[in-house]
Amino acid sequence: MADQTHVLFVEDDDVIREATQLALERDGFVVTAMPDGLSGLEAFRADRPDIALLDVMVPGLDGVSLCRRIRDESTVPVIMLSARADSIDVVLGLEAGADDYVTKPFDGAVLVARIRAVLRRFGHAGGPDRGEADSAAGGVLAFGDLEIDTEGMEVRRAGQPVGLTPTEMRLLLEFSSAPGTVLSRDKLLERVWDYGWGGDTRVVDVHVQRLRTKIGQDRIETVRGFGYKLKA
């Protein structure tokens, strides 16, 4: 439930930080709000929140660097916040390990919806449980040297464990449930990111590229104009 969800919010603008904290708390979230990246990292290590909201441009340790530090230690979901819809900001945040991003200025209801969508993917806030993914895939799947244990939620390549974030794991499960079938970016946004509305397909592209670096660049094929497919 939302009242059990602890949010770390790192934002240097006092007005935005206080207004957003109040809005999230009204929706039942517990919020730790910090004005810079270094204090944000300390709070993350001390409190181990359920989700982190990180502004890109914060002093001390910028949001992208903070995201990398968090990702080195945890698979906790991360949403980046940026005052610009600039491709560089978006891609850098996602490549650092963020699961999603929101462009400022944002509507409070939209931010809450995105937070809950991410939490559902990670098994919080009443989202689908792992059994739903298991029933769709079932057992241990093998694609060349790649093995996917859908019950243990583990992946191995050439016998070696592959560390995936929950978002990367859900993405791989979608591909492995229909090997050889082209999945459009919009379909992946709907199934993996739980978007009931149009989203930025750059989120999909960057996560596919991150997944490729871990399971093999040639394992997921780009089908121009249509989407991606897992090679059977």
C-alpha positions in Angstrom: 0.0 0.0 0.0 1.1 3.6 -0.6 1.2 4.3 3.2 3.9 1.7 3.5 6.0 3.1 0.7 9.1 5.1 1.5 10.1 7.6 -1.1 13.6 9.3 -1.3 13.2 12.6 -3.0 16.3 14.6 -4.0 15.6 18.1 -5.3 17.6 21.4 -4.7 14.7 23.8 -5.5 13.1 24.5 -2.1 9.7 25.3 -3.5 9.5 22.2 -5.7 10.9 20.0 -3.0 8.4 21.1 -0.3 5.4 21.2 -2.6 6.1 17.8 -4.0 6.8 16.3 -0.6 3.5 17.6 0.7 1.7 16.2 -2.4 3.2 12.8 -2.0 2.5 12.7 1.7 -1.1 13.6 1.0 -1.3 10.5 -1.2 0.0 8.4 1.7 3.7 8.1 0.9 6.4 8.5 3.5 8.9 11.0 2.1 12.5 11.8 2.9 13.4 14.9 1.0 17.0 16.0 0.5 18.5 19.2 -1.2 21.6 17.7 -2.7 23.1 14.5 -4.0 25.5 13.8 -1.1 22.8 14.1 1.5 20.6 12.0 -0.7 23.1 9.2 -0.9 23.5 9.3 2.9 19.7 9.1 3.3 19.5 6.2 0.9 22.1 4.2 2.8 20.5 5.0 6.1 16.8 4.5 5.2 16.8 2.1 2.3 13.7 3.6 0.6 11.3 1.7 -1.6 11.8 4.2 -4.5 14.1 7.1 -5.3 13.1 10.3 -7.2 16.2 12.1 -8.3 16.5 15.5 -10.0 19.2 15.6 -12.6 20.7 18.9 -11.7 21.4 18.9 -7.9 24.6 20.2 -6.3 27.3 18.1 -4.7 26.6 14.9 -6.5 24.4 15.3 -9.6 21.3 13.1 -10.0 22.9 10.9 -12.7 26.0 10.2 -10.6 23.7 9.5 -7.6 21.7 7.1 -9.6 24.9 5.2 -10.6 25.9 5.0 -6.9 22.5 3.7 -5.9 22.5 1.2 -8.7 25.9 -0.1 -7.6 24.4 -1.0 -4.3 20.7 -1.8 -5.0 18.0 -2.6 -7.5 15.6 -0.2 -5.9 13.5 1.6 -8.6 14.7 5.0 -9.6 12.8 7.8 -11.4 14.8 10.7 -12.8 13.4 14.2 -12.8 14.6 16.8 -15.4 13.7 20.4 -16.1 14.4 19.7 -19.8 13.1 17.0 -22.2 16.5 17.0 -23.6 17.6 13.7 -25.1 21.0 13.9 -23.4 19.4 14.3 -19.9 17.0 11.4 -20.6 19.5 9.0 -22.0 22.2 9.7 -19.4 19.7 9.1 -16.6 18.4 5.8 -18.1 21.9 4.6 -19.0 22.9 5.2 -15.3 20.2 2.7 -14.3 17.1 4.7 -13.9 13.8 2.9 -14.6 11.8 5.9 -15.8 11.9 9.7 -16.0 9.5 12.6 -15.6 10.0 16.0 -17.1 9.4 19.1 -15.0 7.2 20.9 -14.6 5.0 17.9 -13.8 1.5 17.5 -12.5 1.4 15.9 -9.1 -1.2 13.3 -10.1 0.9 12.3 -13.1 4.0 11.9 -10.9 2.0 9.7 -8.4 0.7 7.6 -11.3 4.2 7.1 -12.6 5.5 6.2 -9.1 2.7 3.6 -8.7 3.3 2.2 -12.1 7.0 1.6 -11.3 6.1 0.1 -7.9 3.6 -2.3 -9.4 6.4 -3.6 -11.7 8.6 -4.1 -8.6 5.9 -5.9 -6.7 4.8 -3.0 -4.5 1.4 -1.2 -4.3 -0.7 -4.2 -5.1 0.9 -4.9 -8.5 1.0 -8.2 -10.2 3.0 -10.8 -8.4 5.8 -12.9 -9.8 3.5 -15.8 -10.3 1.8 -13.9 -13.1 5.1 -13.8 -15.0 5.9 -17.4 -14.1 2.7 -18.7 -15.5 3.3 -16.9 -18.8 6.8 -18.3 -19.2 7.2 -21.3 -16.9 10.4 -23.2 -15.9 13.9 -22.7 -17.3 14.1 -21.3 -20.8 17.3 -21.7 -22.9 18.4 -19.6 -25.9 21.9 -20.6 -26.9 24.1 -19.9 -23.9 21.4 -17.9 -22.3 19.3 -19.5 -19.5 16.3 -17.8 -17.9 14.9 -19.4 -14.7 11.5 -17.8 -14.5 10.7 -19.4 -11.1 14.0 -18.4 -9.4 14.0 -15.1 -11.4 17.7 -15.7 -12.3 19.6 -15.4 -15.6 22.8 -17.1 -16.6 25.0 -16.7 -19.6 27.5 -19.4 -20.4 26.8 -20.7 -16.9 27.6 -17.4 -15.2 25.0 -15.3 -13.4 23.8 -12.2 -15.0 22.7 -9.3 -12.7 19.5 -7.7 -14.0 17.4 -4.9 -12.5 13.7 -5.8 -12.1 12.8 -3.7 -15.1 15.4 -5.5 -17.2 14.1 -8.8 -16.0 10.6 -8.0 -16.9 11.7 -6.9 -20.3 13.6 -10.1 -20.9 10.6 -12.1 -19.7 8.4 -10.4 -22.3 10.9 -11.3 -25.0 11.3 -14.8 -23.8 7.6 -15.5 -23.6 7.4 -15.0 -27.4 10.8 -15.7 -29.0 11.0 -14.8 -32.6 7.9 -12.5 -32.3 8.4 -8.8 -32.9 7.2 -6.7 -30.0 6.6 -3.0 -30.7 7.9 -0.3 -28.5 4.4 0.7 -27.6 3.5 -2.8 -26.6 6.6 -3.1 -24.4 5.7 0.3 -22.8 2.3 -1.1 -22.0 3.5 -4.5 -20.7 6.7 -3.7 -19.0 6.3 -0.1 -17.9 2.6 -0.4 -17.2 1.8 2.7 -19.3 -1.9 3.1 -20.0 -1.0 6.1 -22.0 1.5 7.0 -24.6 5.1 7.1 -23.3 8.5 8.0 -24.6 9.9 5.1 -26.5 13.4 6.2 -25.6 12.9 4.4 -22.3 12.4 1.2 -24.2 15.4 1.7 -26.5 17.9 2.5 -23.7 16.7 -0.5 -21.6 17.0 -2.8 -24.6 20.6 -1.6 -25.1 21.4 -2.1 -21.5 19.9 -5.6 -21.6 22.0 -6.4 -24.7 25.2 -5.5 -23.0 24.4 -8.1 -20.3 22.9 -11.0 -22.3 24.7 -10.5 -25.7 24.5 -7.8 -28.3 23.1 -10.2 -31.0 20.5 -11.8 -28.7 17.8 -9.1 -29.3 17.3 -8.1 -32.9 16.0 -4.7 -34.0 13.3 -4.9 -36.7 13.3 -1.5 -38.3 10.0 0.3 -38.2 8.4 -2.4 -35.9 10.3 -3.0 -32.7 12.5 -5.8 -31.3 12.5 -9.6 -31.0 14.4 -12.2 -29.1 16.3 -14.6 -31.4 14.9 -18.1 -30.8 
